[in-house]
Amino acid sequence: MNAFKAIALVIMTSFAMSSAWSKEPPHIAITKITSHPSLDLIEKGILDVLKKAYPEAKITLNNAQGNITVAAQIAQKFAALNPTVVVPITTPSAQTITKAFRGKETPIIFYAVTDPLGASLLKDLDQPTKNLTGVIDQPPVTQVIQIMLKVNPDLKNIGVIYNAGEANSEFQIEAFRAAAEKEGRHVREVPVAKASDIQMAAASLVSAVGAIFLPNDNLVISSLESIIKIAHDKSIPVYVSDPESIERGAFAALAFDQYDIGKATGELLLAVLESGSTKKHPPILLDNPQFYINEAVAHALGVSDNLIKELKKTYNPEGN
């Protein structure tokens, strides 16, 4: 009897997997709200893992170019395509995909989502919701404040620029504000609605703050250079939440390696492909940020080599 049950289980499992996608290469549909270096690296990490395991996989890539209406249209197109798995990158893309796939059983694996509870994607950070799971990147705002105060112990006012229409950003700003207020620092917030607002937002901050913090905000990071130019003209350090912005001229970041986390998302995708469901694959909450600093910018701001070494040792003892 036990042997029969074991054989039956193998048959059922094999049938379930073959009926899902073993008969033909899987079709993976990937979408992101916009294109900037961090999101592109996430996508590359996913694709590198996927193509190695499934060289014949059909892959559909779409980019909403920062337009939520286009994101919704992409989601509807994906729903009509009936892919094996959908991978939305960023909160807006995840929200439009889950809405378009409501009532379907297609597995959805998100990444670059900071607050999946507030975005109504998950009900529990430890459990997948129906057919949805993914990778959660919550920035370590308490440590970011600590770094700011090591660089400038007299820092009183910190500016932030963010897209008020993005739930991801609202969550990050609330957490950052709470961490700053706990240290007795004031946060001056400037919300923006479109790219043309960003330069004016930066100009309004530089005379009133001693540092600027930019969250993982797709609209803001897409216009990073304009913020950096205005801030650096006033010797204001710009702290960011992604490593790629350091190469673009930001001062420092405590952040997750986007390519490596893209690969981790790809590994989660492979696990879901193998099992045929997200049910056994809970969301992954990232907890290993690395410290990044643009030393040329640091020197221009008057930050000493000794302090740079101290920051690296404290917040990234294994090196960048």
LINFEN-V781007 format. One record per backbone hydrogen bond with DSSP energy under -1.0 kcal/mol. NH is the residue of the N-H (numbers start at 1). CO is the residue of the C=O. Records with the same first field share a line. If there is no record, write none. Layout:
BEGIN
NH: CO ; CO
END
This chain:
BEGIN
5: 1
6: 2
7: 3
8: 4
9: 5
10: 6
11: 7
12: 8
13: 9
14: 10
15: 11
16: 12
17: 13
18: 14
19: 15
20: 16
21: 17
22: 17
23: 18
28: 58
29: 85
30: 60
31: 87
32: 62
33: 89
40: 36
41: 37
42: 38
43: 39
44: 40
45: 41
46: 42
47: 43
48: 44
49: 45
50: 46
51: 47
52: 48
53: 49
54: 50
57: 54
58: 26
60: 28
62: 30
64: 32
66: 33
67: 64
71: 67
72: 68
73: 69
74: 70
75: 71
76: 72
77: 73
78: 74
79: 75
80: 76
81: 77
82: 78
84: 27
85: 27
86: 107
87: 29
89: 31
90: 111
94: 90
95: 91
96: 92
97: 93
98: 94
99: 95
100: 96
101: 97
102: 99
104: 101
108: 131
109: 86
110: 133
111: 88
119: 115
120: 117
121: 116
122: 116
127: 124
129: 132
132: 129
133: 108
135: 110
136: 284
137: 113
141: 139
144: 140
145: 141
146: 142
147: 143
148: 144
149: 145
150: 146
151: 147
152: 148
155: 152
158: 186
159: 211
160: 188
162: 190
164: 192
166: 163
170: 166
171: 167
172: 168
173: 169
174: 170
175: 171
176: 172
177: 173
178: 174
179: 175
180: 176
181: 177
182: 178
184: 181
185: 180
186: 156
188: 158
190: 160
192: 162
197: 194
198: 195
201: 197
202: 198
203: 199
204: 200
206: 202
208: 205
209: 205
210: 157
212: 237
213: 159
214: 239
217: 215
221: 217
222: 218
223: 220
224: 221
227: 223
228: 224
229: 225
230: 226
231: 227
232: 228
233: 229
235: 232
236: 231
239: 212
240: 252
246: 243
249: 246
250: 245
251: 238
252: 238
253: 292
255: 290
261: 257
262: 258
263: 259
264: 260
265: 261
266: 262
267: 263
268: 264
269: 265
270: 266
271: 267
272: 268
273: 269
274: 270
275: 271
276: 272
281: 278
284: 134
286: 136
290: 255
292: 253
294: 251
298: 294
299: 295
300: 296
301: 297
302: 299
303: 298
308: 304
309: 305
310: 306
311: 307
312: 308
313: 309
314: 310
315: 311
316: 312
319: 316
END
